[in-house]
Protein backbone atom coordinates (compact mmCIF):
# COMPACT_ATOMS: atom_id res chain seq x y z
CA UNK A 1 0.00 0.00 0.00
CA UNK A 2 1.38 3.43 -0.93
CA UNK A 3 1.82 6.16 1.64
CA UNK A 4 -1.21 7.98 0.19
CA UNK A 5 -3.56 5.03 -0.13
CA UNK A 6 -6.74 5.02 1.93
CA UNK A 7 -7.13 2.32 4.58
CA UNK A 8 -9.32 -0.64 3.66
CA UNK A 9 -12.97 -0.06 4.50
CA UNK A 10 -14.43 -2.09 7.31
CA UNK A 11 -17.88 -2.37 8.77
CA UNK A 12 -18.43 0.11 11.59
CA UNK A 13 -21.02 0.44 14.29
CA UNK A 14 -22.66 3.79 13.57
CA UNK A 15 -25.19 5.71 15.65
CA UNK A 16 -27.41 8.06 13.61
CA UNK A 17 -29.42 10.99 14.99
CA UNK A 18 -32.09 12.73 12.91
CA UNK A 19 -32.79 9.56 10.93
CA UNK A 20 -36.47 10.35 10.32
CA UNK A 21 -35.72 13.43 8.19
CA UNK A 22 -35.14 13.15 4.46
CA UNK A 23 -31.35 13.52 4.77
CA UNK A 24 -31.22 11.18 7.76
CA UNK A 25 -33.15 8.49 5.89
CA UNK A 26 -30.85 8.80 2.88
CA UNK A 27 -27.77 8.66 5.10
CA UNK A 28 -29.04 5.58 6.93
CA UNK A 29 -29.72 3.85 3.61
CA UNK A 30 -26.20 4.70 2.38
CA UNK A 31 -24.63 3.38 5.59
CA UNK A 32 -26.54 0.10 5.38
CA UNK A 33 -25.65 -0.26 1.70
CA UNK A 34 -21.99 0.18 2.66
CA UNK A 35 -22.29 -2.70 5.11
CA UNK A 36 -22.21 -0.73 8.34
CA UNK A 37 -24.07 -1.81 11.49
CA UNK A 38 -26.50 1.08 12.01
CA UNK A 39 -28.45 2.17 15.08
CA UNK A 40 -30.93 5.07 14.80
CA UNK A 41 -32.01 7.12 17.81
CA UNK A 42 -35.59 8.30 17.36
CA UNK A 43 -37.99 10.30 19.47
CA UNK A 44 -41.35 8.89 18.44
CA UNK A 45 -42.21 5.22 17.99
CA UNK A 46 -45.43 5.97 16.12
CA UNK A 47 -43.63 7.96 13.36
CA UNK A 48 -40.85 5.50 12.55
CA UNK A 49 -40.34 5.43 8.75
CA UNK A 50 -40.61 1.98 7.22
CA UNK A 51 -37.47 2.56 5.16
CA UNK A 52 -35.27 2.39 8.26
CA UNK A 53 -35.54 -1.38 8.12
CA UNK A 54 -32.09 -2.87 8.49
CA UNK A 55 -31.21 -0.52 11.35
CA UNK A 56 -31.56 -1.10 15.07
CA UNK A 57 -33.96 1.47 16.51
CA UNK A 58 -33.66 3.11 19.91
CA UNK A 59 -35.94 5.78 21.34
CA UNK A 60 -35.51 8.77 23.61
CA UNK A 61 -35.12 12.54 23.84
CA UNK A 62 -32.15 14.30 22.23
CA UNK A 63 -32.74 17.37 24.41
CA UNK A 64 -32.14 15.28 27.56
CA UNK A 65 -28.43 14.49 28.07
CA UNK A 66 -29.23 11.52 30.31
CA UNK A 67 -31.51 10.04 27.64
CA UNK A 68 -28.82 10.48 25.00
CA UNK A 69 -26.18 8.84 27.18
CA UNK A 70 -28.29 5.94 28.41
CA UNK A 71 -30.91 5.29 25.74
CA UNK A 72 -28.91 6.18 22.63
CA UNK A 73 -25.37 5.05 23.43
CA UNK A 74 -26.30 2.61 26.18
CA UNK A 75 -24.04 -0.42 26.31
CA UNK A 76 -23.12 -0.57 22.58
CA UNK A 77 -19.56 0.53 21.70
CA UNK A 78 -20.00 2.68 18.59
CA UNK A 79 -17.22 3.48 16.13
CA UNK A 80 -18.85 6.67 14.89
CA UNK A 81 -21.81 9.02 15.24
CA UNK A 82 -23.59 10.86 12.44
CA UNK A 83 -25.95 13.70 13.37
CA UNK A 84 -28.48 14.92 10.82
CA UNK A 85 -30.44 16.83 13.44
CA UNK A 86 -31.93 20.19 12.46
CA UNK A 87 -34.51 22.42 14.09
CA UNK A 88 -37.91 22.10 12.46
CA UNK A 89 -38.74 25.78 12.18
CA UNK A 90 -35.56 27.80 12.68
CA UNK A 91 -37.29 29.78 15.44
CA UNK A 92 -34.77 30.86 18.12
CA UNK A 93 -36.03 28.57 20.90
CA UNK A 94 -36.20 25.56 18.58
CA UNK A 95 -32.83 26.36 17.01
CA UNK A 96 -30.94 26.57 20.29
CA UNK A 97 -32.68 23.47 21.67
CA UNK A 98 -31.86 21.27 18.67
CA UNK A 99 -29.13 22.81 16.52
CA UNK A 100 -26.98 23.57 19.57
CA UNK A 101 -28.00 21.96 22.87
CA UNK A 102 -29.06 18.58 21.47
CA UNK A 103 -25.94 18.43 19.30
CA UNK A 104 -23.74 19.20 22.30
CA UNK A 105 -25.54 16.45 24.21
CA UNK A 106 -24.51 14.03 21.47
CA UNK A 107 -20.91 15.26 21.45
CA UNK A 108 -20.58 14.92 25.23
CA UNK A 109 -22.18 11.47 25.22
CA UNK A 110 -19.87 10.33 22.42
CA UNK A 111 -16.83 11.49 24.39
CA UNK A 112 -18.05 9.75 27.54
CA UNK A 113 -18.69 6.52 25.64
CA UNK A 114 -15.29 6.56 23.94
CA UNK A 115 -16.76 6.93 20.45
CA UNK A 116 -13.87 8.32 18.38
CA UNK A 117 -15.54 9.88 15.32
CA UNK A 118 -18.47 12.17 14.52
CA UNK A 119 -19.95 13.50 11.29
CA UNK A 120 -22.12 16.60 11.72
CA UNK A 121 -24.59 17.89 9.14
CA UNK A 122 -24.49 21.70 9.25
CA UNK A 123 -25.39 24.26 6.55
CA UNK A 124 -23.58 26.44 4.02
CA UNK A 125 -25.38 29.56 5.23
CA UNK A 126 -23.44 29.68 8.52
CA UNK A 127 -20.68 31.38 6.53
CA UNK A 128 -22.58 34.65 6.95
CA UNK A 129 -24.58 34.19 10.15
CA UNK A 130 -27.46 36.54 10.88
CA UNK A 131 -30.14 34.11 12.08
CA UNK A 132 -30.65 32.23 15.33
CA UNK A 133 -30.28 28.77 13.81
CA UNK A 134 -27.04 29.80 12.09
CA UNK A 135 -25.49 31.00 15.34
CA UNK A 136 -26.69 27.83 17.07
CA UNK A 137 -25.12 25.63 14.40
CA UNK A 138 -21.83 27.54 14.59
CA UNK A 139 -21.70 27.06 18.36
CA UNK A 140 -22.30 23.33 17.85
CA UNK A 141 -19.57 23.17 15.21
CA UNK A 142 -17.15 24.85 17.60
CA UNK A 143 -18.04 22.38 20.36
CA UNK A 144 -17.32 19.45 18.04
CA UNK A 145 -14.01 20.91 16.87
CA UNK A 146 -12.93 21.41 20.51
CA UNK A 147 -14.12 17.95 21.60
CA UNK A 148 -11.09 15.95 20.53
CA UNK A 149 -13.24 13.66 18.37
CA UNK A 150 -12.26 13.05 14.78
CA UNK A 151 -14.84 15.22 13.02
CA UNK A 152 -16.28 15.98 9.62
CA UNK A 153 -18.53 19.05 9.49
CA UNK A 154 -20.58 18.95 6.29
CA UNK A 155 -22.12 22.18 5.01
CA UNK A 156 -24.42 21.43 2.07
CA UNK A 157 -25.87 24.02 -0.25
CA UNK A 158 -29.60 24.00 -1.03
CA UNK A 159 -31.75 20.87 -0.84
CA UNK A 160 -34.08 19.82 -3.64
CA UNK A 161 -37.05 19.87 -1.24
CA UNK A 162 -36.40 23.51 -0.31
CA UNK A 163 -36.59 24.47 -4.00
CA UNK A 164 -39.73 22.49 -4.81
CA UNK A 165 -42.35 24.65 -3.11
CA UNK A 166 -43.50 26.36 -6.29
CA UNK A 167 -44.06 23.26 -8.40
CA UNK A 168 -47.70 23.10 -7.30
CA UNK A 169 -48.15 26.83 -8.06
CA UNK A 170 -46.96 26.33 -11.63
CA UNK A 171 -49.09 23.21 -12.06
CA UNK A 172 -52.11 25.23 -10.92
CA UNK A 173 -51.44 27.97 -13.46
CA UNK A 174 -50.14 30.50 -10.95
CA UNK A 175 -47.08 32.68 -11.53
CA UNK A 176 -43.66 31.73 -10.23
CA UNK A 177 -42.64 34.10 -7.43
CA UNK A 178 -39.26 35.82 -7.65
CA UNK A 179 -37.49 38.08 -5.19
CA UNK A 180 -36.39 41.16 -7.06
CA UNK A 181 -35.40 40.23 -10.61
CA UNK A 182 -34.74 36.60 -9.72
CA UNK A 183 -31.01 36.96 -10.27
CA UNK A 184 -29.96 38.09 -6.79
CA UNK A 185 -28.87 34.66 -5.61
CA UNK A 186 -27.65 31.32 -6.90
CA UNK A 187 -27.14 27.82 -5.55
CA UNK A 188 -25.95 24.35 -6.52
CA UNK A 189 -28.59 22.11 -4.91
CA UNK A 190 -27.74 18.58 -3.84
CA UNK A 191 -30.10 15.61 -3.64
CA UNK A 192 -30.87 13.69 -0.47
CA UNK A 193 -29.33 10.57 -1.98
CA UNK A 194 -26.07 12.24 -3.01
CA UNK A 195 -25.74 14.05 0.31
CA UNK A 196 -26.52 10.89 2.28
CA UNK A 197 -23.82 9.06 0.36
CA UNK A 198 -21.36 11.87 1.02
CA UNK A 199 -22.07 11.83 4.76
CA UNK A 200 -21.64 8.05 4.92
CA UNK A 201 -18.39 8.22 2.97
CA UNK A 202 -16.90 10.61 5.52
CA UNK A 203 -16.42 7.68 7.89
CA UNK A 204 -13.76 6.12 5.65
CA UNK A 205 -12.32 9.13 3.81
CA UNK A 206 -9.32 10.51 5.75
CA UNK A 207 -9.17 13.62 3.54
CA UNK A 208 -12.53 14.64 5.06
CA UNK A 209 -11.46 14.17 8.68
CA UNK A 210 -11.07 17.23 10.89
CA UNK A 211 -12.40 19.37 8.07
CA UNK A 212 -15.27 21.76 7.40
CA UNK A 213 -16.71 20.56 4.11
CA UNK A 214 -18.93 22.71 1.87
CA UNK A 215 -20.66 20.54 -0.71
CA UNK A 216 -23.08 21.07 -3.57
CA UNK A 217 -24.62 19.09 -6.39
CA UNK A 218 -23.57 18.87 -10.04
CA UNK A 219 -24.22 21.42 -12.74
CA UNK A 220 -24.02 25.19 -12.99
CA UNK A 221 -25.08 27.59 -10.27
CA UNK A 222 -28.82 28.16 -10.66
CA UNK A 223 -30.65 31.43 -10.06
CA UNK A 224 -34.32 31.45 -9.02
CA UNK A 225 -35.25 32.76 -12.46
CA UNK A 226 -33.45 29.86 -14.14
CA UNK A 227 -35.26 27.41 -11.86
CA UNK A 228 -38.62 28.98 -12.67
CA UNK A 229 -37.95 29.05 -16.40
CA UNK A 230 -37.01 25.36 -16.43
CA UNK A 231 -40.08 24.46 -14.40
CA UNK A 232 -42.32 26.16 -16.97
CA UNK A 233 -40.43 24.42 -19.78
CA UNK A 234 -40.88 21.02 -18.16
CA UNK A 235 -44.57 21.60 -17.49
CA UNK A 236 -45.22 22.85 -21.01
CA UNK A 237 -46.62 26.18 -19.83
CA UNK A 238 -45.68 29.71 -20.90
CA UNK A 239 -43.58 31.40 -18.24
CA UNK A 240 -45.36 33.73 -15.81
CA UNK A 241 -43.34 35.47 -13.13
CA UNK A 242 -44.43 37.67 -10.26
CA UNK A 243 -41.78 39.84 -8.63
CA UNK A 244 -41.70 40.38 -4.87
CA UNK A 245 -39.78 43.58 -4.00
CA UNK A 246 -36.90 42.89 -1.62
CA UNK A 247 -37.46 46.30 -0.05
CA UNK A 248 -40.93 45.24 0.99
CA UNK A 249 -39.50 42.14 2.67
CA UNK A 250 -36.94 44.26 4.51
CA UNK A 251 -39.69 46.56 5.74
CA UNK A 252 -41.82 43.65 6.97
CA UNK A 253 -38.90 41.99 8.72
CA UNK A 254 -37.84 45.26 10.32
CA UNK A 255 -41.34 46.12 11.48
CA UNK A 256 -41.86 42.69 13.01
CA UNK A 257 -38.49 42.96 14.73
CA UNK A 258 -39.47 46.24 16.34
CA UNK A 259 -42.95 44.99 17.25
CA UNK A 260 -41.51 41.84 18.85
CA UNK A 261 -39.71 43.99 21.44
CA UNK A 262 -43.12 45.22 22.58
CA UNK A 263 -45.05 41.99 21.95
CA UNK A 264 -42.60 39.11 22.59
CA UNK A 265 -44.83 36.42 21.02
CA UNK A 266 -44.13 38.11 17.66
CA UNK A 267 -40.44 37.19 17.89
CA UNK A 268 -40.94 33.89 16.07
CA UNK A 269 -42.74 35.62 13.19
CA UNK A 270 -39.99 38.24 13.07
CA UNK A 271 -37.38 35.48 12.79
CA UNK A 272 -39.34 33.75 10.01
CA UNK A 273 -39.41 37.06 8.12
CA UNK A 274 -35.64 37.39 8.57
CA UNK A 275 -35.19 33.83 7.32
CA UNK A 276 -37.19 34.61 4.19
CA UNK A 277 -35.21 37.80 3.60
CA UNK A 278 -31.91 35.98 4.09
CA UNK A 279 -32.68 33.32 1.50
CA UNK A 280 -33.98 36.00 -0.87
CA UNK A 281 -30.69 37.90 -0.80
CA UNK A 282 -27.89 35.44 0.01
CA UNK A 283 -26.56 32.73 -2.29
CA UNK A 284 -26.12 29.16 -1.11
CA UNK A 285 -22.57 28.80 -2.41
CA UNK A 286 -19.19 28.62 -0.74
CA UNK A 287 -17.49 31.95 -0.12
CA UNK A 288 -14.18 32.43 -1.91
CA UNK A 289 -11.69 33.22 0.89
CA UNK A 290 -9.65 35.46 -1.41
CA UNK A 291 -12.51 37.61 -2.67
CA UNK A 292 -15.14 37.26 0.06
CA UNK A 293 -17.71 36.64 -2.69
CA UNK A 294 -19.95 33.63 -3.29
CA UNK A 295 -18.19 31.42 -5.82
CA UNK A 296 -19.48 28.43 -7.78
CA UNK A 297 -15.92 27.29 -8.43
CA UNK A 298 -15.18 27.29 -4.69
CA UNK A 299 -18.15 24.99 -4.03
CA UNK A 300 -17.18 21.30 -4.32
CA UNK A 301 -19.47 18.95 -6.26
CA UNK A 302 -20.87 15.58 -5.25
CA UNK A 303 -23.10 13.11 -7.05
CA UNK A 304 -25.06 12.93 -10.27
CA UNK A 305 -28.64 13.91 -9.37
CA UNK A 306 -29.77 17.28 -10.73
CA UNK A 307 -32.55 19.57 -9.56
CA UNK A 308 -34.17 19.60 -13.00
CA UNK A 309 -34.26 15.79 -13.11
CA UNK A 310 -36.03 15.96 -9.76
CA UNK A 311 -38.49 18.57 -11.07
CA UNK A 312 -39.28 16.29 -14.02
CA UNK A 313 -39.81 13.31 -11.70
CA UNK A 314 -42.18 15.32 -9.49
CA UNK A 315 -44.17 16.49 -12.50
CA UNK A 316 -44.47 12.86 -13.64
CA UNK A 317 -45.71 11.87 -10.19
CA UNK A 318 -42.62 9.75 -9.55
CA UNK A 319 -41.09 11.75 -6.69
CA UNK A 320 -42.62 13.33 -3.59
CA UNK A 321 -42.26 16.91 -2.39
CA UNK A 322 -41.34 16.92 1.28
CA UNK A 323 -41.02 20.54 2.33
CA UNK A 324 -39.47 21.82 5.53
CA UNK A 325 -41.45 23.67 8.17
CA UNK A 326 -39.87 27.03 7.36
CA UNK A 327 -39.88 26.85 3.55
CA UNK A 328 -39.93 30.30 2.03
CA UNK A 329 -42.80 29.42 -0.33
C-alpha positions as CSV (number, residue, x, y, z in Angstrom):
1,X,0.0,0.0,0.0
2,X,1.4,3.4,-0.9
3,X,1.8,6.2,1.6
4,X,-1.2,8.0,0.2
5,X,-3.6,5.0,-0.1
6,X,-6.7,5.0,1.9
7,X,-7.1,2.3,4.6
8,X,-9.3,-0.6,3.7
9,X,-13.0,-0.1,4.5
10,X,-14.4,-2.1,7.3
11,X,-17.9,-2.4,8.8
12,X,-18.4,0.1,11.6
13,X,-21.0,0.4,14.3
14,X,-22.7,3.8,13.6
15,X,-25.2,5.7,15.6
16,X,-27.4,8.1,13.6
17,X,-29.4,11.0,15.0
18,X,-32.1,12.7,12.9
19,X,-32.8,9.6,10.9
20,X,-36.5,10.3,10.3
21,X,-35.7,13.4,8.2
22,X,-35.1,13.1,4.5
23,X,-31.4,13.5,4.8
24,X,-31.2,11.2,7.8
25,X,-33.1,8.5,5.9
26,X,-30.9,8.8,2.9
27,X,-27.8,8.7,5.1
28,X,-29.0,5.6,6.9
29,X,-29.7,3.9,3.6
30,X,-26.2,4.7,2.4
31,X,-24.6,3.4,5.6
32,X,-26.5,0.1,5.4
33,X,-25.7,-0.3,1.7
34,X,-22.0,0.2,2.7
35,X,-22.3,-2.7,5.1
36,X,-22.2,-0.7,8.3
37,X,-24.1,-1.8,11.5
38,X,-26.5,1.1,12.0
39,X,-28.5,2.2,15.1
40,X,-30.9,5.1,14.8
41,X,-32.0,7.1,17.8
42,X,-35.6,8.3,17.4
43,X,-38.0,10.3,19.5
44,X,-41.3,8.9,18.4
45,X,-42.2,5.2,18.0
46,X,-45.4,6.0,16.1
47,X,-43.6,8.0,13.4
48,X,-40.9,5.5,12.5
49,X,-40.3,5.4,8.7
50,X,-40.6,2.0,7.2
51,X,-37.5,2.6,5.2
52,X,-35.3,2.4,8.3
53,X,-35.5,-1.4,8.1
54,X,-32.1,-2.9,8.5
55,X,-31.2,-0.5,11.3
56,X,-31.6,-1.1,15.1
57,X,-34.0,1.5,16.5
58,X,-33.7,3.1,19.9
59,X,-35.9,5.8,21.3
60,X,-35.5,8.8,23.6
61,X,-35.1,12.5,23.8
62,X,-32.1,14.3,22.2
63,X,-32.7,17.4,24.4
64,X,-32.1,15.3,27.6
65,X,-28.4,14.5,28.1
66,X,-29.2,11.5,30.3
67,X,-31.5,10.0,27.6
68,X,-28.8,10.5,25.0
69,X,-26.2,8.8,27.2
70,X,-28.3,5.9,28.4
71,X,-30.9,5.3,25.7
72,X,-28.9,6.2,22.6
73,X,-25.4,5.1,23.4
74,X,-26.3,2.6,26.2
75,X,-24.0,-0.4,26.3
76,X,-23.1,-0.6,22.6
77,X,-19.6,0.5,21.7
78,X,-20.0,2.7,18.6
79,X,-17.2,3.5,16.1
80,X,-18.9,6.7,14.9
81,X,-21.8,9.0,15.2
82,X,-23.6,10.9,12.4
83,X,-25.9,13.7,13.4
84,X,-28.5,14.9,10.8
85,X,-30.4,16.8,13.4
86,X,-31.9,20.2,12.5
87,X,-34.5,22.4,14.1
88,X,-37.9,22.1,12.5
89,X,-38.7,25.8,12.2
90,X,-35.6,27.8,12.7
91,X,-37.3,29.8,15.4
92,X,-34.8,30.9,18.1
93,X,-36.0,28.6,20.9
94,X,-36.2,25.6,18.6
95,X,-32.8,26.4,17.0
96,X,-30.9,26.6,20.3
97,X,-32.7,23.5,21.7
98,X,-31.9,21.3,18.7
99,X,-29.1,22.8,16.5
100,X,-27.0,23.6,19.6
101,X,-28.0,22.0,22.9
102,X,-29.1,18.6,21.5
103,X,-25.9,18.4,19.3
104,X,-23.7,19.2,22.3
105,X,-25.5,16.5,24.2
106,X,-24.5,14.0,21.5
107,X,-20.9,15.3,21.4
108,X,-20.6,14.9,25.2
109,X,-22.2,11.5,25.2
110,X,-19.9,10.3,22.4
111,X,-16.8,11.5,24.4
112,X,-18.1,9.7,27.5
113,X,-18.7,6.5,25.6
114,X,-15.3,6.6,23.9
115,X,-16.8,6.9,20.4
116,X,-13.9,8.3,18.4
117,X,-15.5,9.9,15.3
118,X,-18.5,12.2,14.5
119,X,-20.0,13.5,11.3
120,X,-22.1,16.6,11.7
121,X,-24.6,17.9,9.1
122,X,-24.5,21.7,9.3
123,X,-25.4,24.3,6.6
124,X,-23.6,26.4,4.0
125,X,-25.4,29.6,5.2
126,X,-23.4,29.7,8.5
127,X,-20.7,31.4,6.5
128,X,-22.6,34.6,6.9
129,X,-24.6,34.2,10.1
130,X,-27.5,36.5,10.9
131,X,-30.1,34.1,12.1
132,X,-30.7,32.2,15.3
133,X,-30.3,28.8,13.8
134,X,-27.0,29.8,12.1
135,X,-25.5,31.0,15.3
136,X,-26.7,27.8,17.1
137,X,-25.1,25.6,14.4
138,X,-21.8,27.5,14.6
139,X,-21.7,27.1,18.4
140,X,-22.3,23.3,17.9
141,X,-19.6,23.2,15.2
142,X,-17.2,24.9,17.6
143,X,-18.0,22.4,20.4
144,X,-17.3,19.5,18.0
145,X,-14.0,20.9,16.9
146,X,-12.9,21.4,20.5
147,X,-14.1,18.0,21.6
148,X,-11.1,16.0,20.5
149,X,-13.2,13.7,18.4
150,X,-12.3,13.1,14.8
151,X,-14.8,15.2,13.0
152,X,-16.3,16.0,9.6
153,X,-18.5,19.0,9.5
154,X,-20.6,19.0,6.3
155,X,-22.1,22.2,5.0
156,X,-24.4,21.4,2.1
157,X,-25.9,24.0,-0.2
158,X,-29.6,24.0,-1.0
159,X,-31.8,20.9,-0.8
160,X,-34.1,19.8,-3.6
161,X,-37.0,19.9,-1.2
162,X,-36.4,23.5,-0.3
163,X,-36.6,24.5,-4.0
164,X,-39.7,22.5,-4.8
165,X,-42.4,24.6,-3.1
166,X,-43.5,26.4,-6.3
167,X,-44.1,23.3,-8.4
168,X,-47.7,23.1,-7.3
169,X,-48.1,26.8,-8.1
170,X,-47.0,26.3,-11.6
171,X,-49.1,23.2,-12.1
172,X,-52.1,25.2,-10.9
173,X,-51.4,28.0,-13.5
174,X,-50.1,30.5,-10.9
175,X,-47.1,32.7,-11.5
176,X,-43.7,31.7,-10.2
177,X,-42.6,34.1,-7.4
178,X,-39.3,35.8,-7.7
179,X,-37.5,38.1,-5.2
180,X,-36.4,41.2,-7.1
181,X,-35.4,40.2,-10.6
182,X,-34.7,36.6,-9.7
183,X,-31.0,37.0,-10.3
184,X,-30.0,38.1,-6.8
185,X,-28.9,34.7,-5.6
186,X,-27.6,31.3,-6.9
187,X,-27.1,27.8,-5.5
188,X,-26.0,24.3,-6.5
189,X,-28.6,22.1,-4.9
190,X,-27.7,18.6,-3.8
191,X,-30.1,15.6,-3.6
192,X,-30.9,13.7,-0.5
193,X,-29.3,10.6,-2.0
194,X,-26.1,12.2,-3.0
195,X,-25.7,14.1,0.3
196,X,-26.5,10.9,2.3
197,X,-23.8,9.1,0.4
198,X,-21.4,11.9,1.0
199,X,-22.1,11.8,4.8
200,X,-21.6,8.1,4.9
201,X,-18.4,8.2,3.0
202,X,-16.9,10.6,5.5
203,X,-16.4,7.7,7.9
204,X,-13.8,6.1,5.7
205,X,-12.3,9.1,3.8
206,X,-9.3,10.5,5.7
207,X,-9.2,13.6,3.5
208,X,-12.5,14.6,5.1
209,X,-11.5,14.2,8.7
210,X,-11.1,17.2,10.9
211,X,-12.4,19.4,8.1
212,X,-15.3,21.8,7.4
213,X,-16.7,20.6,4.1
214,X,-18.9,22.7,1.9
215,X,-20.7,20.5,-0.7
216,X,-23.1,21.1,-3.6
217,X,-24.6,19.1,-6.4
218,X,-23.6,18.9,-10.0
219,X,-24.2,21.4,-12.7
220,X,-24.0,25.2,-13.0
221,X,-25.1,27.6,-10.3
222,X,-28.8,28.2,-10.7
223,X,-30.6,31.4,-10.1
224,X,-34.3,31.4,-9.0
225,X,-35.3,32.8,-12.5
226,X,-33.4,29.9,-14.1
227,X,-35.3,27.4,-11.9
228,X,-38.6,29.0,-12.7
229,X,-38.0,29.1,-16.4
230,X,-37.0,25.4,-16.4
231,X,-40.1,24.5,-14.4
232,X,-42.3,26.2,-17.0
233,X,-40.4,24.4,-19.8
234,X,-40.9,21.0,-18.2
235,X,-44.6,21.6,-17.5
236,X,-45.2,22.8,-21.0
237,X,-46.6,26.2,-19.8
238,X,-45.7,29.7,-20.9
239,X,-43.6,31.4,-18.2
240,X,-45.4,33.7,-15.8
241,X,-43.3,35.5,-13.1
242,X,-44.4,37.7,-10.3
243,X,-41.8,39.8,-8.6
244,X,-41.7,40.4,-4.9
245,X,-39.8,43.6,-4.0
246,X,-36.9,42.9,-1.6
247,X,-37.5,46.3,-0.1
248,X,-40.9,45.2,1.0
249,X,-39.5,42.1,2.7
250,X,-36.9,44.3,4.5
251,X,-39.7,46.6,5.7
252,X,-41.8,43.7,7.0
253,X,-38.9,42.0,8.7
254,X,-37.8,45.3,10.3
255,X,-41.3,46.1,11.5
256,X,-41.9,42.7,13.0
257,X,-38.5,43.0,14.7
258,X,-39.5,46.2,16.3
259,X,-42.9,45.0,17.2
260,X,-41.5,41.8,18.9
261,X,-39.7,44.0,21.4
262,X,-43.1,45.2,22.6
263,X,-45.1,42.0,22.0
264,X,-42.6,39.1,22.6
265,X,-44.8,36.4,21.0
266,X,-44.1,38.1,17.7
267,X,-40.4,37.2,17.9
268,X,-40.9,33.9,16.1
269,X,-42.7,35.6,13.2
270,X,-40.0,38.2,13.1
271,X,-37.4,35.5,12.8
272,X,-39.3,33.8,10.0
273,X,-39.4,37.1,8.1
274,X,-35.6,37.4,8.6
275,X,-35.2,33.8,7.3
276,X,-37.2,34.6,4.2
277,X,-35.2,37.8,3.6
278,X,-31.9,36.0,4.1
279,X,-32.7,33.3,1.5
280,X,-34.0,36.0,-0.9
281,X,-30.7,37.9,-0.8
282,X,-27.9,35.4,0.0
283,X,-26.6,32.7,-2.3
284,X,-26.1,29.2,-1.1
285,X,-22.6,28.8,-2.4
286,X,-19.2,28.6,-0.7
287,X,-17.5,32.0,-0.1
288,X,-14.2,32.4,-1.9
289,X,-11.7,33.2,0.9
290,X,-9.6,35.5,-1.4
291,X,-12.5,37.6,-2.7
292,X,-15.1,37.3,0.1
293,X,-17.7,36.6,-2.7
294,X,-19.9,33.6,-3.3
295,X,-18.2,31.4,-5.8
296,X,-19.5,28.4,-7.8
297,X,-15.9,27.3,-8.4
298,X,-15.2,27.3,-4.7
299,X,-18.1,25.0,-4.0
300,X,-17.2,21.3,-4.3
301,X,-19.5,19.0,-6.3
302,X,-20.9,15.6,-5.3
303,X,-23.1,13.1,-7.1
304,X,-25.1,12.9,-10.3
305,X,-28.6,13.9,-9.4
306,X,-29.8,17.3,-10.7
307,X,-32.6,19.6,-9.6
308,X,-34.2,19.6,-13.0
309,X,-34.3,15.8,-13.1
310,X,-36.0,16.0,-9.8
311,X,-38.5,18.6,-11.1
312,X,-39.3,16.3,-14.0
313,X,-39.8,13.3,-11.7
314,X,-42.2,15.3,-9.5
315,X,-44.2,16.5,-12.5
316,X,-44.5,12.9,-13.6
317,X,-45.7,11.9,-10.2
318,X,-42.6,9.7,-9.6
319,X,-41.1,11.7,-6.7
320,X,-42.6,13.3,-3.6
321,X,-42.3,16.9,-2.4
322,X,-41.3,16.9,1.3
323,X,-41.0,20.5,2.3
324,X,-39.5,21.8,5.5
325,X,-41.4,23.7,8.2
326,X,-39.9,27.0,7.4
327,X,-39.9,26.8,3.5
328,X,-39.9,30.3,2.0
329,X,-42.8,29.4,-0.3
